[in-house]
Amino acid sequence: MSESKLSWVEKYKPKTLDEIVGNDAAKKDFLDWLEKWDERGKAALLHGPPGVGKTVLVEVAASTLNYRLIETNASETRKVDFLENVIRPAAFNKSLFGNKILIFFDEIDGLSSEESGAISFILELIESSRAPIVMAANDPWAPSLSKIRDRVYMISLHRIRPQSIIKRLRDICRAEGIKCRQEVLLMIAEHSNGDMRAAIEDLELLYSSREDINAEEAEKILSYRNVERNIFEILRAATYAQTLEKASISLSSSEEEPGDLLEWVFENIPHLSPKQWLLPALRYVAEADMLFRQISKNSLWRLLPSFYHKLASAFFVIPQKTRVNFSFPNRIRERFRRIQHLKELKELESFFIRELHVGRRVFRRDFIQVLRLLSKNDEFRSKLLNRLSDTRLRELYDSLILREEARRRHV
Amino acid sequence: MSISDLLWVEKYRPKSLDEIIDREEIVSRLKAFVKTGNVPNMLFVGPPGTGKTTAALALVNDLYRGSTAGNFMELNASDERGINTIREIVKDFARSRPSAEVPFKILILDESDNMTQDAQQALRRIMERYASVTRFILLANYQWGIIEPIQSRCAVFRFPPLSPTHIREGIMRVLEKEGVSWNEEAIDEIVKAARGDMRKAINIAQSAAGGSKKITGESVKQVVGVLHPKEVAEMISEALKGDFSSARKRLAKLLYDDGLSANDILREMNSELMSIEMDEKKRLQVVNVLGEANFRVAMGADAEIQISTVLAALATDAQK
């Protein structure tokens, strides 16, 4: 959830051409083109499945060959004033400071055929630009790209081989100081279907708590991933839907279980919403939550449409959304760790609540902090350790009471 | 081995009704029960730290003259084993015969107002059915959390918050026995923070002493700052500053790392909200949202989702 911390995908983004894994032929092809772009056509289109390194290749090549990169994504490309005011001047700018310019339209297949303004702008630019133009797309055969396709140099990138992905993952684990099992890495690699970004995201998802994890646990967590590609699309659709009904329909088309969909919305609404709309938006989420608990408790599945309506309303009540990358729900990521933590807490408590004649709730509220404070005293600590009969209890006391106190002071 | 001598609350918990110095009225009635050897079903009602458990345990101890084994059981109704398991345990205990030397067994059921209506109905039937062999002492924070038919079958005893004088006397007695010296300011601070809760008062005193032989107003204040869920106050002030995402992280910490119940967090938020400076219109709005959250959590909704609406209300300007 921490916004300030770099995700591993960002942190381990290749900085040199050598660090880009796989697709050696395409890499060479692209660099050759970029060196002789005015002979070989002003525009190139890198195409291939997600997460194979299209964007990274352009970014790294630009910085290696000293290009200033003017980069746009699909939603910026849609805006005509952005194209006119930012892209056009860049394309015709005689570089004042000797900076060469490279124009990059990312996610170009995100344009629909109706957005002909953007497409004709690009076509015109290809004719007249003084700077090389690169585009990237997952699907070069999208109907909207038919005219563009004929005017560009096409470079195809392929899925990354599992061995290459595993090697990269292992490097990251080493850098992060994480112990990981070969079978888990293999599972991630296979699961990623040649998508390096997804593989690294999965790795972070599994190891963010830095604890060892076995193949079985990994599989459970990764099963959330299967539907995740889809969920990003769904959240985006709900965010930009023109009507409440469209937002609601798109949410209900999700393959996520309603409970998990709720988690995705709860996680992302606060990122999406400027402060003044946060309260009404979250209130809808809270209503959806209430409704969902009632639905699942009493098997009122016919009320599910109302649940989707509430969730859609949460998006809809925010008139202007902050642009964000949707995040994986922290609560799902942490679910396993928290269950584990709670289990340990209960184990330790069981000893104390018998002795103190109180329930768990009261113990947590009235005693845990007291024990932490008192344990700062050497005499108290050693006496208590003496009374804790088995090693397991002593371990739990150490991790939940002693080290927690030290950690808090540190923070 | 037991830890009961390490924590003062347990070490100085009165073992016999004779050792309970306040609560004269309750104690004298309980003593009469012991004397006649007949104990009715009872309901002890009052906020935390007012002596409900202590009175119940002391009664049991006096009645059985220390040999409680097999004749007495203590259960917590909010036990995570689930109400069905509790019901089974209660039933099994209630129907077994008491040992030869006592006329009946005693079951203490703590936090019994946390039981659902259905569970309480079942409990009522068990109470009736096995009345000849088992007596119940139900402990609860709220009387109206107990269904009417149970109330009418119980002798009800009310345990109001302890008066400042009683807290003061209790603390000084413990400190004397521990050989810890104090000044007036220290005692004043403890009494202020304890708000009629003896358990809290003694815990504060022990934490402030921290193994030394002296407490002062300063050491007490320091400890109160840590013990009193300061986290809640900080979460509120972050939200008020508009830093929703930090407040949300703190909420997750309270819920999942500290394992606090949503109810305890909400209660703390409520009392905090009443005491801080805030535009009254905004206070009204926040309190409304909080009430809604409280209700929904009680109805089984998700604590983090519901409480975060309160944080959002704090982070937003009042709607005109």
Interface residues (C-beta under 8 A of the other chain):
Chain A: M1 S2 E3 L262 F266 P270 K275 Q276 L278 L279 A281 L282 R283 V285 A286 D289 M290 R293 Q294 K297 N330 R331 E334 R338 H341 L342 L345 K346 F352 I353 E355 L356 H357 V358 G359 R360 R361 V362 R364 R365 D366 F367 I368 Q369 V370 L373 L374 K376 N377 D378 E379 F380 K383 L384 N386 R387 S389 E404
Chain B: M1 S2 I3 S4 L6 L7 V9 E10 R13 P48 G49 T53 L57 E74 N76 S78 D79 E80 D110 E111 R199 K200 N203 Q206 S207 G210 G211 V223 V226 L227 G242 F244 S245 R248 K249 A252 Y256 D257 D258 G259 L260 S261 D264 V289 E292 A293 R296 M299 G300 A301 D302 E304 I305 Q306 S308 T309 A312 A313 A315 T316 D317
